[in-house]
Amino acid sequence: MTQQLRKVRRTPKFAAFLITGAVVGLLIGFFLSLRGPADAPYDASAALGFLGLICAGLGMLVGGIIAVLLDRRP
């Protein structure tokens, strides 16, 4: 019997990249809401909500793109 060496293809876990991107985006949105103007017509919790959702979505997008790029490498 001869043994054949097989190359194992490692793929990234997409859920981990998406969740990490969303958490990083949420943290960025949180810090952006703290740096906002003090005399804004909306309160801090509304700014945190809007910026958190927008930045979390963008973070998920970036995390997904990174996962796809890592998956397509030879």
C-alpha positions as CSV (number, residue, x, y, z in Angstrom):
1,M,0.0,0.0,0.0
2,T,1.2,3.4,-0.9
3,Q,0.3,6.5,1.0
4,Q,-0.7,9.6,-0.9
5,L,-0.2,13.0,0.6
6,R,-3.3,15.2,0.3
7,K,-3.3,18.9,0.7
8,V,-6.0,20.1,3.1
9,R,-7.7,23.3,2.0
10,R,-8.4,25.6,5.0
11,T,-11.3,28.0,4.6
12,P,-12.1,30.9,6.8
13,K,-15.1,30.8,9.0
14,F,-17.4,33.4,7.5
15,A,-19.6,33.9,10.6
16,A,-16.5,34.8,12.7
17,F,-15.4,37.4,10.2
18,L,-18.9,38.9,9.9
19,I,-19.4,39.0,13.7
20,T,-16.0,40.5,14.3
21,G,-16.6,43.1,11.7
22,A,-19.9,44.0,13.2
23,V,-18.5,44.3,16.7
24,V,-15.6,46.5,15.5
25,G,-18.0,48.6,13.5
26,L,-20.2,49.0,16.5
27,L,-17.3,50.1,18.7
28,I,-16.3,52.7,16.0
29,G,-19.9,53.9,15.9
30,F,-19.9,54.3,19.6
31,F,-16.7,56.4,19.6
32,L,-18.0,58.5,16.7
33,S,-21.2,59.2,18.7
34,L,-19.1,60.4,21.7
35,R,-17.2,62.8,19.5
36,G,-20.4,64.4,18.1
37,P,-21.3,68.0,18.7
38,A,-22.8,68.8,22.2
39,D,-25.6,71.0,20.9
40,A,-27.0,68.5,18.4
41,P,-30.8,68.4,17.8
42,Y,-30.8,64.7,18.9
43,D,-29.7,63.0,22.1
44,A,-26.7,60.8,22.5
45,S,-28.6,57.5,22.5
46,A,-30.1,58.3,19.1
47,A,-26.7,59.1,17.7
48,L,-25.3,55.9,19.2
49,G,-28.1,53.9,17.7
50,F,-27.9,55.3,14.2
51,L,-24.1,55.4,14.0
52,G,-23.9,52.0,15.7
53,L,-26.2,50.4,13.1
54,I,-24.5,52.1,10.1
55,C,-21.0,51.3,11.3
56,A,-21.9,47.7,12.3
57,G,-23.3,47.1,8.8
58,L,-20.2,48.5,7.2
59,G,-18.0,46.4,9.5
60,M,-19.9,43.3,8.4
61,L,-19.4,44.2,4.8
62,V,-15.7,44.7,5.3
63,G,-15.4,41.5,7.3
64,G,-17.2,39.6,4.5
65,I,-15.0,41.0,1.8
66,I,-11.9,40.0,3.8
67,A,-13.3,36.5,4.3
68,V,-14.0,36.1,0.6
69,L,-10.5,37.4,-0.3
70,L,-8.9,34.9,2.0
71,D,-11.1,32.1,0.7
72,R,-10.0,32.8,-2.9
73,R,-6.3,32.7,-2.3
74,P,-4.5,29.6,-3.7
